[in-house]
Amino acid sequence: IPVLPDHTEMDSDTRKAVVRAFLNWHYQDCSGKPKELVPWKEVIPRHDQLIPPPYLPDGKKIREPSRMNRHEATELLDFWYNHQQNSQDVMFKFYGW
């Protein structure tokens, strides 16, 4: 399971790269395909079918990380990092592939 680093000193591009790596790891784990990347063209239109609501901030949908602005990437990282620090529960997972 990936451990998120403290992102407070990261620039915007690094934050987006961390979001991408985090989501790719979870996709690879869920799909059983260790070298595959998140197929964003499939994820975006089926967002609600693939990502359980508890794994994202309230009311938020996920975007392809390179299209996120600094605020969007920071909001996701804050949400996952706080969960990581305060809970033993799973931080993120896809419903299935």
Sine and cosine of phi, psi and omega as CSV:
sin_phi,cos_phi,sin_psi,cos_psi,sin_omega,cos_omega
0.00,0.00,0.77,-0.64,-0.02,-1.00
-0.93,0.36,0.55,-0.84,0.08,-1.00
-0.94,-0.34,0.85,-0.53,0.00,-1.00
-0.97,0.24,0.69,-0.72,0.07,-1.00
-0.99,0.16,0.28,-0.96,0.13,-0.99
-0.91,0.41,0.82,-0.57,-0.12,-0.99
-0.97,-0.25,0.11,0.99,-0.12,-0.99
-0.88,0.48,-0.48,0.88,-0.02,-1.00
-0.99,-0.17,0.10,1.00,-0.04,-1.00
-0.99,0.14,0.55,-0.84,0.11,-0.99
-0.98,0.18,0.11,-0.99,-0.10,-1.00
-0.87,0.49,-0.70,0.71,-0.02,-1.00
-0.90,0.44,-0.61,0.79,0.02,-1.00
-0.93,0.37,-0.64,0.77,0.05,-1.00
-0.86,0.51,-0.71,0.70,0.01,-1.00
-0.90,0.44,-0.61,0.79,0.03,-1.00
-0.91,0.42,-0.61,0.79,0.04,-1.00
-0.92,0.39,-0.68,0.74,0.06,-1.00
-0.86,0.51,-0.73,0.68,-0.01,-1.00
-0.87,0.49,-0.74,0.67,-0.02,-1.00
-0.89,0.45,-0.66,0.75,0.02,-1.00
-0.87,0.49,-0.74,0.67,-0.02,-1.00
-0.94,0.35,-0.61,0.79,0.06,-1.00
-0.88,0.47,-0.68,0.73,0.02,-1.00
-0.86,0.51,-0.72,0.70,-0.02,-1.00
-0.92,0.39,-0.60,0.80,0.07,-1.00
-0.90,0.44,-0.72,0.70,0.00,-1.00
-0.88,0.48,-0.64,0.77,0.03,-1.00
-0.91,0.41,-0.71,0.71,-0.05,-1.00
-0.93,0.36,-0.67,0.74,-0.09,-1.00
-0.99,0.12,-0.30,0.95,-0.07,-1.00
0.97,0.26,0.27,0.96,-0.01,-1.00
-0.90,-0.43,1.00,-0.03,-0.16,-0.99
-0.91,0.41,-0.19,0.98,-0.01,-1.00
-0.91,-0.40,-0.01,1.00,-0.03,-1.00
-0.99,0.14,0.49,-0.87,0.08,-1.00
-0.97,-0.24,0.35,-0.94,0.02,-1.00
-0.84,0.55,0.82,-0.57,0.05,-1.00
-0.99,0.12,1.00,0.07,-0.15,-0.99
-0.85,0.53,-0.54,0.84,0.00,-1.00
-0.92,0.40,-0.39,0.92,0.08,-1.00
-1.00,0.00,-0.56,0.83,-0.08,-1.00
-0.95,0.32,-0.74,0.68,-0.12,-0.99
-0.84,0.55,-0.79,0.62,-0.01,-1.00
-0.95,0.32,-0.31,0.95,-0.03,-1.00
-0.92,-0.39,0.38,0.93,-0.08,-1.00
-0.70,0.71,-0.78,0.62,-0.06,-1.00
-0.92,0.39,-0.39,0.92,0.01,-1.00
-1.00,0.07,-0.33,0.95,-0.13,-0.99
-0.95,-0.32,-0.42,0.91,-0.06,-1.00
-0.84,-0.55,0.91,-0.41,0.03,-1.00
-0.87,0.49,0.67,-0.74,-0.03,-1.00
-0.79,0.61,-0.57,0.82,-0.03,-1.00
-0.90,0.44,-0.23,0.97,-0.07,-1.00
-1.00,-0.10,0.11,0.99,0.07,-1.00
-0.74,-0.68,0.42,-0.91,0.09,-1.00
-0.85,0.53,0.49,-0.87,-0.05,-1.00
-0.75,0.66,0.80,-0.60,0.09,-1.00
0.96,0.28,0.09,1.00,-0.06,-1.00
-1.00,-0.08,0.56,-0.83,0.13,-0.99
-0.92,-0.39,0.41,-0.91,-0.04,-1.00
-1.00,-0.03,0.54,-0.84,0.08,-1.00
-0.85,-0.53,0.30,-0.96,0.09,-1.00
-0.88,0.48,0.79,-0.62,-0.15,-0.99
-0.81,0.59,-0.59,0.81,-0.01,-1.00
-0.92,0.39,-0.30,0.96,0.02,-1.00
-1.00,-0.09,-0.05,1.00,0.02,-1.00
-0.98,0.21,0.53,-0.85,0.17,-0.99
-1.00,-0.01,0.07,-1.00,-0.06,-1.00
-0.85,0.52,-0.67,0.75,-0.02,-1.00
-0.88,0.47,-0.70,0.71,-0.01,-1.00
-0.89,0.45,-0.71,0.70,0.01,-1.00
-0.90,0.43,-0.66,0.75,0.00,-1.00
-0.91,0.42,-0.66,0.75,0.01,-1.00
-0.87,0.49,-0.70,0.72,0.04,-1.00
-0.90,0.43,-0.74,0.68,-0.02,-1.00
-0.90,0.44,-0.65,0.76,0.07,-1.00
-0.85,0.52,-0.73,0.68,-0.03,-1.00
-0.87,0.49,-0.78,0.62,-0.03,-1.00
-0.93,0.36,-0.65,0.76,-0.02,-1.00
-0.91,0.42,-0.70,0.72,0.03,-1.00
-0.89,0.46,-0.65,0.76,0.05,-1.00
-0.89,0.45,-0.68,0.73,0.02,-1.00
-0.87,0.49,-0.65,0.76,-0.05,-1.00
-0.97,0.26,-0.46,0.89,-0.16,-0.99
-0.92,-0.39,0.04,1.00,-0.09,-1.00
-0.51,-0.86,0.43,-0.90,0.10,-1.00
-0.99,-0.11,-0.09,1.00,-0.02,-1.00
-0.94,0.34,0.26,-0.97,0.06,-1.00
-0.89,0.47,0.70,-0.72,-0.02,-1.00
-0.99,0.12,-0.53,0.85,-0.07,-1.00
-0.30,-0.95,0.52,-0.85,0.20,-0.98
-0.26,-0.97,0.42,-0.91,0.13,-0.99
-1.00,0.03,0.48,-0.88,0.05,-1.00
-0.85,0.53,-0.67,0.74,-0.03,-1.00
0.35,-0.94,0.21,-0.98,-0.03,-1.00
-0.76,-0.65,0.00,0.00,0.00,0.00
